[in-house]
């Protein structure tokens, strides 16, 4: 396939992403997660149970991310 995304406009890129997402949603095959995902999830659950980590509101998380990249 010879699509050069660097030549695409933002609008074209967004349309392509939407088309890809729509096609992926129609596909009934669910890809299996790699084994390391389970390890990461268990580590995070343990950190929460041990009081070493906690959750924050998604809105607050977005603000923190925006601050860190500004």
C-alpha positions as CSV (number, residue, x, y, z in Angstrom):
1,X,0.0,0.0,0.0
2,X,1.4,3.4,-0.9
3,X,-0.3,6.0,1.3
4,X,1.9,8.8,2.4
5,X,0.3,10.2,5.5
6,X,2.7,13.1,5.7
7,X,1.1,14.6,2.6
8,X,-2.4,14.3,4.1
9,X,-4.3,17.2,5.7
10,X,-5.5,17.0,9.3
11,X,-9.0,16.5,8.0
12,X,-7.9,13.6,5.7
13,X,-6.0,12.0,8.6
14,X,-9.0,12.2,10.9
15,X,-11.3,10.8,8.2
16,X,-8.9,7.9,7.7
17,X,-8.8,7.3,11.4
18,X,-12.6,7.2,11.6
19,X,-12.7,4.8,8.6
20,X,-10.2,2.5,10.2
21,X,-12.0,2.6,13.6
22,X,-15.4,1.9,12.0
23,X,-13.9,-1.1,10.1
24,X,-12.2,-2.4,13.3
25,X,-15.5,-2.1,15.2
26,X,-17.3,-4.2,12.5
27,X,-14.7,-6.9,12.7
28,X,-15.9,-9.6,15.1
29,X,-12.4,-11.0,15.8
30,X,-11.1,-9.7,19.1
31,X,-7.3,-9.6,19.2
32,X,-5.8,-11.3,22.2
33,X,-3.9,-9.1,24.6
34,X,-0.2,-9.9,25.0
35,X,0.8,-11.7,28.2
36,X,2.5,-8.7,29.7
37,X,-0.8,-6.9,29.9
38,X,-1.9,-9.2,32.6
39,X,1.3,-8.6,34.5
40,X,0.9,-4.9,34.3
41,X,-2.7,-5.0,35.5
42,X,-1.8,-7.3,38.4
43,X,1.1,-5.0,39.4
44,X,-1.3,-2.0,39.3
45,X,-3.9,-3.8,41.4
46,X,-1.2,-4.7,44.0
47,X,0.0,-1.1,44.1
48,X,-3.5,0.1,44.8
49,X,-4.1,-2.6,47.4
50,X,-0.8,-1.7,49.1
51,X,-1.7,2.0,49.2
52,X,1.1,2.9,46.8
53,X,-1.2,4.2,44.1
54,X,-4.7,5.6,43.8
55,X,-7.2,6.8,41.2
56,X,-7.9,10.4,40.2
57,X,-10.8,11.9,38.3
58,X,-10.4,11.7,34.5
59,X,-10.9,15.4,34.2
60,X,-8.1,16.0,36.7
61,X,-5.9,13.5,34.9
62,X,-6.4,15.4,31.6
63,X,-5.5,18.7,33.3
64,X,-2.3,17.1,34.7
65,X,-1.3,15.7,31.3
66,X,-1.9,19.1,29.6
67,X,0.2,20.8,32.3
68,X,3.1,18.3,31.8
69,X,3.2,18.8,28.0
70,X,2.8,22.6,28.0
